[in-house]
């Protein structure tokens, strides 16, 4: 089969690799329909490390996807060949202390689709996952929407960690696909006032389309002043979705005393700083987010019931042969790109 393989920083090769086969009775062979490029995939593309984690090349990445069931093991009951599915990329053991405590996203033996050194990703014609990770699609849900449900599930998990309804006024710093998904999820949850930022004008504009009441570009305006002018008492919660130190600093300035910062963005560096004295005096909480925790099925339901519309986030579609071009465009954030989708077959 063909796969898009990262062979070095900013280098993608289309290679012929061995097609995977079922190794356990509960496994499912999946034929990739649509794969999306996540921010973590772009980190792997632009550098050979994320923080202290070194990436060994070659690597097949990708974990946001929809697929068609090609073959099933003898113990599989929920799906059958021909079924369209969305894919939960985390494979948890189900038996460790964290899984038993209801936190399988923190499983001590977790394997993640497309994580170098753990499991080859979905930027290939075929891949294998356990049945438990495969969710049949409701009628009418497109393959593009099914792929986009995975980043939405992260937003739903983050919103849950913030209390489900994090307050009347929240900030979203970084309006890429995850930040936009947070805005969409927050508006669906009834949050009336969302203020957003991004350094790319097209993404700041997309935040307004997603439902933000205001958006600003920190390279063009003093967003801290602008937000404080609108909300002198501060925001109830701030979702930091960029991983950028400057955005972290802004989050501390605009959150209210007793408020919460939800750290979703993944920094490229190993350490970021928080001003301890200011945060202590104002009793600001920080909640980090690790992927998602059992939220994919809910994401699919929200989209299928038309409570959240996602399809417009996939602004650019590429063929598998164009995967290198897709990576470059998405990493450089040019041409108004929000989400790059690699279509292995019909996206309907």
Secondary structure as UniProt FT lines:
FT   STRAND          2..8
FT   TURN            9..10
FT   STRAND          11..16
FT   TURN            25..26
FT   STRAND          27..36
FT   HELIX           39..46
FT   STRAND          49..50
FT   TURN            51..52
FT   STRAND          53..54
FT   STRAND          64..72
FT   TURN            74..75
FT   TURN            81..82
FT   STRAND          84..87
FT   STRAND          90..91
FT   HELIX           97..100
FT   TURN            101..102
FT   HELIX           104..106
FT   TURN            108..109
FT   STRAND          111..112
FT   TURN            113..114
FT   TURN            116..118
FT   STRAND          126..130
FT   HELIX           131..133
FT   STRAND          134..136
FT   TURN            139..140
FT   HELIX           143..161
FT   TURN            162..163
FT   STRAND          169..173
FT   HELIX           177..188
FT   TURN            189..190
FT   STRAND          193..197
FT   HELIX           201..210
FT   STRAND          214..216
FT   TURN            218..220
FT   HELIX           223..230
FT   TURN            232..233
FT   STRAND          235..240
FT   HELIX           245..254
FT   STRAND          255..263
FT   HELIX           276..281
FT   TURN            282..283
FT   STRAND          285..288
FT   HELIX           296..304
FT   TURN            305..306
FT   HELIX           311..313
FT   STRAND          316..318
FT   HELIX           320..322
FT   HELIX           323..332
FT   TURN            335..336
FT   STRAND          340..343
//
